[in-house]
């Protein structure tokens, strides 16, 4: 198989206490912090030659992707398969559609690096599917057990049959501890600080 490069991105920070359900479309938009995170992320991805941005149809992912695509000067494609798990959807159904979307996106990546702006759960599903055991994903745990923070990015590069994975970007600005959700955990607070921004250099 030819090599492909994909940046697996979690949407930037959304507005808290949004009146409509978080996991029903369109969900909350980005907060002011989220827009700053998206701008920082966009600079990182543009410098790495992203050629197309694929995004979940939820507002927080779509808005993040718009900022990235504008900065990179590339097209944006909305991909419903990348959305978060919705009410009534089984875990098996979500896994199936996320993997279906990933296969289609990899076909696009033959033209150059692709950024995939999605949510924590789809990102976790994909990372576990791609990992061959060489990366200890338990070392990358952020809010709500997500494998990357809001506005963060993993680099996934396929070399033949194998995927090389690395967490390569975290926004410098995160939510403060006082911004808590109902279960008492900060939405954007990292459990473990992982700074691998220079791993690809």
C-alpha positions in Angstrom: 0.0 0.0 0.0 1.2 3.5 -0.7 2.1 5.8 2.2 -0.5 8.2 3.5 -0.5 10.9 6.1 -3.5 11.8 8.2 -3.8 14.3 11.1 -6.5 13.1 13.5 -7.9 16.1 15.2 -10.3 16.7 18.0 -12.5 19.8 17.7 -11.5 22.8 19.7 -13.2 23.8 22.9 -17.0 24.4 22.6 -19.2 26.7 24.6 -20.1 25.3 27.9 -23.7 25.1 29.3 -25.2 25.2 25.8 -29.0 24.9 25.9 -29.3 22.1 23.4 -27.9 18.5 23.9 -24.2 18.2 23.4 -24.4 15.0 21.5 -27.3 15.9 19.2 -26.6 17.9 16.0 -25.6 20.6 15.6 -24.4 20.7 19.3 -22.7 23.8 20.8 -20.5 26.1 18.7 -16.9 27.0 19.6 -16.2 29.2 22.5 -13.9 32.2 22.3 -11.2 29.9 23.7 -12.1 27.3 21.0 -11.6 29.8 18.3 -8.2 30.7 19.6 -7.3 27.0 19.8 -8.5 26.5 16.2 -6.4 29.3 15.0 -3.3 27.9 16.6 -4.1 24.4 15.3 -4.6 25.9 11.8 -1.1 27.4 11.8 0.4 24.0 12.8 -1.5 22.1 10.1 -1.0 24.6 7.3 2.7 24.4 7.9 2.6 20.7 7.3 1.0 21.0 3.9 -2.6 19.7 4.6 -4.4 19.4 1.3 -7.9 18.7 2.4 -9.9 18.9 5.7 -12.6 16.4 6.5 -14.9 17.3 9.4 -17.8 16.0 11.4 -21.1 17.8 10.7 -21.4 18.9 14.4 -20.9 22.6 14.8 -17.9 22.5 17.0 -16.0 20.3 14.6 -17.2 22.1 11.5 -16.2 25.5 12.8 -12.7 24.1 13.8 -12.3 22.7 10.3 -13.3 26.0 8.7 -10.5 27.8 10.4 -8.0 25.1 9.4 -9.1 25.0 5.8 -9.0 28.8 5.4 -5.5 29.0 6.8 -4.2 26.0 4.8 -6.0 27.3 1.6 -7.5 23.9 1.0 -11.0 22.5 0.6 -13.3 21.4 3.4 -15.4 18.3 3.2 -18.2 17.6 5.7 -18.3 13.9 6.5 -21.3 12.6 8.6 -19.4 9.4 9.4 -17.1 11.4 11.7 -19.8 12.7 14.0 -20.0 11.9 17.7 -22.2 9.1 18.9 -25.9 10.2 18.9 -28.7 9.2 21.2 -30.0 5.7 20.4 -27.0 4.8 18.2 -25.3 1.6 19.3 -21.5 1.4 19.9 -21.3 -1.2 17.1 -23.1 1.1 14.6 -20.8 4.0 15.5 -17.7 1.9 15.1 -18.8 0.7 11.8 -19.6 4.1 10.3 -16.4 5.7 11.8 -14.3 2.9 10.2 -16.2 3.4 6.9 -15.4 7.1 6.9 -11.8 6.4 7.7 -11.3 4.2 4.7 -12.8 6.8 2.4 -10.5 9.5 3.9 -7.4 7.4 3.4 -8.2 7.3 -0.3 -8.1 11.1 -0.3 -4.8 11.0 1.5 -3.0 9.7 -1.6 -3.1 13.3 -2.9 -1.4 14.7 0.2 -1.8 15.1 4.0 -5.4 15.1 5.2 -6.7 16.6 8.4 -9.7 14.8 10.0 -11.6 17.0 12.5 -13.7 14.8 14.7 -14.6 14.1 18.3 -13.0 12.2 21.2 -14.8 8.9 20.9 -14.3 8.5 17.1 -10.6 9.5 17.6 -10.3 6.9 20.3 -11.9 4.2 18.1 -9.6 5.0 15.2 -6.4 5.1 17.3 -7.1 1.7 18.9 -7.9 0.3 15.4 -4.7 1.6 13.9 -2.4 0.9 16.8 -0.4 -2.4 16.6 0.8 -2.2 20.2 3.9 -0.1 19.7 2.2 2.9 21.2 0.9 2.8 24.8 -2.3 4.7 24.4 -2.9 4.5 28.1 -0.2 7.2 28.4 -2.4 9.7 26.5 -5.5 10.4 28.7 -7.2 13.8 28.8 -10.6 15.0 29.8 -13.3 12.4 29.8 -10.7 9.7 29.0 -10.2 11.2 25.5 -6.8 10.4 23.8 -6.2 14.1 22.9 -7.3 17.5 24.3 -9.7 19.9 22.5 -7.8 21.2 19.5 -5.2 18.5 19.7 -3.9 16.4 16.9 -2.4 12.9 16.3 -0.2 12.3 13.3 -0.9 8.9 11.6 1.3 7.8 8.8 0.8 4.5 7.0 4.0 2.8 5.8 3.0 -0.3 3.9 0.7 -2.2 6.3 1.8 -0.4 9.4 0.6 2.8 11.0 3.1 5.1 12.8 1.2 7.2 15.5 2.3 10.2 17.5 0.5 12.9 19.4 2.0 16.0 17.8 0.0 19.0 18.8 -1.7 20.5 21.8 -3.0 24.1 22.1 -1.0 26.2 24.5 -4.2 27.5 26.1 -6.6 25.1 27.9 -9.7 25.6 30.0 -9.2 26.7 33.6 -10.0 24.4 36.5 -13.0 26.5 37.5 -14.8 25.7 34.2 -16.4 22.5 35.4 -19.0 20.2 34.0 -21.7 18.3 35.9 -19.4 15.5 37.0 -16.9 18.0 38.5 -14.1 17.5 36.1 -12.7 20.3 34.0 -13.7 19.9 30.4 -10.3 20.7 29.0 -8.0 19.8 31.8 -5.3 17.2 30.9 -4.7 14.3 33.2 -1.1 13.9 31.9 0.8 16.6 30.1 2.3 15.2 26.9 4.3 17.6 24.7 5.5 16.0 21.5 5.2 19.0 19.2 8.7 18.5 17.9 8.5 14.7 17.3 8.0 15.2 13.6 10.9 17.6 13.2 
